[in-house]
Amino acid sequence: MKQLEGKVAWVTGAGSGIGEAAAIALAGAGAAVVLSGRTRAKLESVAGRIGAAATVEAGDMTKSDLVQAIAGRIVQKFGRLDILVANAGTNITPRAWSQLTPEGVDTLIGGNLTSVFYCITAVLPTMRAQRDGQVIITASMAGRFISALSGPGYIAAKHGVVAMSHSLNMEECVNGIRSTVVLPGEVATPLLDKRPVPVSAEERARMAQPEDFGDLIRYVACLPKRVVINEVMMCPTWNRGYVAALKTKL
């Protein structure tokens, strides 16, 4: 029997990158996976790779009514919801303070922080009733460290996500609910395309890959209910920040 057989996982931002890799890994461990994201065609492509274990529920996670409706349909169809992978997120190219607009702020906070709140509040009633549930949130190293690279809006939102996850464990541990926040370093995902300075194919090849995080998320989801990994950071061995710091010393 596969470790997640009989479990239901909802993965947001599942059309590419870490979300896609997580959905494939969770399905490989036996879970039924529900794929959400804004672009139905991408979700259908991922579902086609997974097969019968995948269901597509396209939608914008920044729309609270839509998030609640999707969560409701999942529970109606499967009778349960065991794992939430809150992975949907975004960044923008004009991200520095000198470029940031109110519209940009709304995009960053809505896409990276508010959307996660919406998804968690949508699944908590079911998980509380089950007395069991695993939340896995994709944050970023920008949720722990401040640099000019990610931009102030993204940094602020990801710091909020990290705090959110820890506070969830503080309140919901008595209900058997665990939350793990994952802090990736640089990962070769489509989000890199929004960087102000283009990232070369050679640099992307040295970075962590989505499947590395898919495997990590599968591992977390397969842990016994009695334990929780509160926070985990995973970075490429060839860490461009470290390498740049070394060069300044030489």
C-alpha positions as CSV (number, residue, x, y, z in Angstrom):
1,M,0.0,0.0,0.0
2,K,1.3,3.5,-0.9
3,Q,1.8,5.8,2.1
4,L,-0.8,8.3,1.0
5,E,-3.4,5.9,-0.4
6,G,-6.9,7.1,0.6
7,K,-5.7,10.7,1.2
8,V,-6.8,13.8,-0.7
9,A,-4.4,16.6,-1.4
10,W,-5.2,20.1,-2.8
11,V,-2.3,21.7,-4.5
12,T,-2.5,25.4,-5.6
13,G,-0.2,26.8,-8.2
14,A,-0.1,23.3,-9.6
15,G,0.3,24.3,-13.3
16,S,4.1,24.6,-13.2
17,G,7.2,24.6,-11.0
18,I,7.0,23.4,-7.4
19,G,3.3,22.9,-7.5
20,E,3.4,20.7,-10.5
21,A,6.2,18.7,-9.0
22,A,4.4,18.4,-5.7
23,A,1.2,17.2,-7.3
24,I,3.1,14.5,-9.3
25,A,5.0,13.3,-6.2
26,L,1.9,13.2,-4.0
27,A,0.0,11.2,-6.6
28,G,2.9,8.9,-6.9
29,A,2.6,8.2,-3.2
30,G,-1.0,7.3,-3.6
31,A,-3.0,10.5,-3.0
32,A,-5.8,11.8,-5.0
33,V,-4.7,15.3,-6.0
34,V,-6.8,18.3,-6.8
35,L,-4.9,20.8,-9.0
36,S,-5.7,24.5,-8.8
37,G,-4.2,27.5,-10.6
38,R,-5.3,30.3,-12.9
39,T,-4.5,28.6,-16.2
40,R,-6.7,25.6,-16.9
41,A,-4.6,24.4,-19.9
42,K,-1.5,24.1,-17.7
43,L,-3.5,22.2,-15.1
44,E,-5.0,19.9,-17.6
45,S,-1.5,19.1,-18.9
46,V,-0.3,18.2,-15.4
47,A,-3.4,16.1,-14.8
48,G,-2.8,14.3,-18.1
49,R,0.6,13.3,-16.8
50,I,-0.8,12.1,-13.5
51,G,-3.8,10.2,-14.8
52,A,-7.0,9.2,-12.9
53,A,-5.7,10.4,-9.6
54,A,-5.9,14.0,-10.6
55,T,-8.8,16.4,-10.6
56,V,-8.7,20.0,-12.0
57,E,-10.2,22.9,-10.2
58,A,-9.0,26.0,-12.0
59,G,-9.3,29.4,-10.3
60,D,-7.7,32.5,-8.9
61,M,-6.7,31.9,-5.2
62,T,-6.9,35.6,-4.5
63,K,-10.7,35.4,-4.9
64,S,-12.1,34.3,-1.5
65,D,-15.5,33.1,-2.7
66,L,-13.9,31.0,-5.4
67,V,-11.4,29.4,-2.9
68,Q,-14.3,28.5,-0.5
69,A,-16.3,27.0,-3.4
70,I,-13.3,24.9,-4.6
71,A,-12.7,23.6,-1.0
72,G,-16.4,22.8,-0.7
73,R,-16.4,20.8,-4.0
74,I,-13.4,18.8,-2.9
75,V,-15.0,17.8,0.3
76,Q,-18.3,17.1,-1.4
77,K,-16.6,14.8,-4.0
78,F,-14.1,13.0,-1.7
79,G,-15.6,13.3,1.7
80,R,-12.3,14.6,3.1
81,L,-9.3,16.9,2.6
82,D,-6.1,15.7,4.2
83,I,-3.3,17.8,2.7
84,L,-3.2,21.4,1.5
85,V,-0.1,22.5,-0.5
86,A,-0.5,26.3,-0.6
87,N,2.0,26.9,-3.3
88,A,0.5,29.6,-5.5
89,G,2.5,32.8,-5.5
90,T,3.9,35.5,-7.7
91,N,6.4,38.3,-8.1
92,I,6.6,41.3,-10.4
93,T,9.5,42.8,-12.4
94,P,9.1,46.5,-11.2
95,R,9.6,45.4,-7.6
96,A,12.0,48.0,-6.1
97,W,10.7,50.8,-3.9
98,S,11.5,53.3,-6.7
99,Q,9.2,51.3,-9.1
100,L,6.5,50.0,-6.8
101,T,2.9,51.1,-7.4
102,P,-0.2,50.5,-5.3
103,E,-1.3,48.0,-8.0
104,G,2.0,46.2,-7.7
105,V,1.5,46.0,-3.9
106,D,-1.9,44.5,-4.3
107,T,-0.5,41.9,-6.7
108,L,2.3,40.9,-4.3
109,I,0.3,40.8,-1.1
110,G,-2.8,39.3,-2.7
111,G,-0.9,36.6,-4.6
112,N,1.6,35.6,-1.9
113,L,-0.1,36.3,1.5
114,T,-3.9,36.8,1.2
115,S,-4.3,33.8,-1.0
116,V,-2.7,31.6,1.5
117,F,-5.0,32.9,4.3
118,Y,-8.0,32.2,2.1
119,C,-6.9,28.6,1.3
120,I,-6.1,27.7,4.9
121,T,-9.4,29.2,6.3
122,A,-11.2,27.2,3.6
123,V,-9.7,23.8,4.7
124,L,-9.6,24.3,8.5
125,P,-13.2,23.3,9.2
126,T,-12.8,20.0,7.4
127,M,-9.4,19.3,9.0
128,R,-10.7,20.1,12.5
129,A,-13.6,17.7,12.0
130,Q,-11.2,15.0,10.9
131,R,-8.9,15.8,13.8
132,D,-6.1,15.5,11.2
133,G,-4.6,17.6,8.4
134,Q,-1.3,18.6,6.9
135,V,-0.7,22.1,5.6
136,I,2.4,22.7,3.5
137,I,3.2,26.3,2.5
138,T,5.7,27.4,-0.1
139,A,7.4,30.5,1.3
140,S,11.0,31.6,0.3
141,M,14.3,32.4,1.8
142,A,12.9,35.9,1.5
143,G,10.6,35.0,4.3
144,R,13.6,34.8,6.7
145,F,16.3,37.0,5.1
146,I,16.1,40.5,3.6
147,S,17.9,41.4,0.4
148,A,17.3,43.7,-2.5
149,L,16.9,40.7,-4.9
150,S,13.2,39.8,-4.1
151,G,11.8,43.2,-3.6
152,P,10.1,44.7,-0.5
153,G,6.5,43.5,-1.3
154,Y,7.5,39.9,-1.9
155,I,9.8,39.9,1.2
156,A,7.0,41.3,3.4
157,A,4.5,38.8,2.1
158,K,6.8,35.8,2.6
159,H,7.7,36.9,6.1
160,G,4.0,37.0,6.8
161,V,3.6,33.5,5.4
162,V,6.3,32.1,7.7
163,A,4.6,33.7,10.7
164,M,1.2,32.4,9.6
165,S,2.5,28.9,9.5
166,H,4.0,28.9,13.0
167,S,0.9,30.5,14.4
168,L,-1.2,27.8,12.8
169,N,0.7,25.2,14.7
170,M,0.3,27.1,18.0
171,E,-3.5,27.1,17.7
172,E,-4.3,24.0,15.8
173,C,-1.9,21.4,17.2
174,V,-4.7,20.4,19.6
175,N,-6.8,19.5,16.6
176,G,-4.2,17.2,15.0
177,I,-3.4,19.8,12.3
178,R,0.3,20.4,11.3
179,S,1.8,23.2,9.2
180,T,5.1,23.1,7.5
181,V,6.5,26.2,5.8
182,V,9.1,25.5,3.1
183,L,11.7,28.1,2.4
184,P,13.3,27.5,-1.0
185,G,16.5,29.2,-2.1
186,E,16.8,29.7,-5.9
187,V,14.7,27.2,-7.8
188,A,14.6,26.9,-11.6
189,T,10.9,27.7,-12.0
190,P,9.0,30.1,-14.4
191,L,9.0,32.7,-11.6
192,L,12.6,33.5,-12.6
193,D,11.3,35.0,-15.8
194,K,10.1,38.0,-13.8
195,R,13.6,38.8,-12.5
196,P,14.8,42.3,-13.5
197,V,18.1,40.7,-14.5
198,P,17.7,37.7,-16.7
199,V,18.9,34.3,-15.4
200,S,20.8,32.2,-17.9
201,A,20.1,28.6,-18.7
202,E,23.5,27.7,-17.2
203,E,22.7,29.4,-13.9
204,R,19.2,27.7,-13.8
205,A,20.8,24.3,-14.3
206,R,22.9,24.8,-11.1
207,M,19.9,25.8,-9.1
208,A,17.5,23.5,-7.1
209,Q,14.9,22.0,-9.4
210,P,11.1,21.7,-8.9
211,E,11.3,18.0,-8.5
212,D,13.6,18.4,-5.5
213,F,10.9,20.3,-3.7
214,G,8.2,17.9,-4.9
215,D,10.1,15.1,-3.2
216,L,10.5,17.2,0.0
217,I,6.7,17.9,0.0
218,R,5.9,14.2,-0.5
219,Y,8.2,13.4,2.5
220,V,6.5,15.9,4.7
221,A,3.1,14.7,3.7
222,C,4.0,11.1,4.5
223,L,5.2,11.8,8.1
224,P,3.2,10.3,10.9
225,K,0.5,12.5,12.5
226,R,2.5,12.7,15.8
227,V,5.3,14.9,14.3
228,V,5.6,18.1,12.4
229,I,8.5,19.8,10.6
230,N,7.7,23.4,11.5
231,E,10.1,25.0,8.9
232,V,12.5,23.7,6.4
233,M,15.0,25.6,4.1
234,M,16.5,24.0,1.0
235,C,18.9,25.7,-1.3
236,P,21.2,24.8,-4.2
237,T,24.6,23.7,-3.3
238,W,26.0,26.2,-5.7
239,N,24.5,29.1,-3.8
240,R,25.0,32.2,-5.9
241,G,24.8,34.5,-2.9
242,Y,27.6,32.5,-1.2
243,V,29.7,32.4,-4.3
244,A,29.4,36.1,-4.8
245,A,30.4,36.7,-1.1
246,L,33.4,34.4,-1.6
247,K,34.6,36.4,-4.7
248,T,34.6,39.6,-2.7
249,K,37.1,38.0,-0.2
250,L,39.5,36.8,-2.9
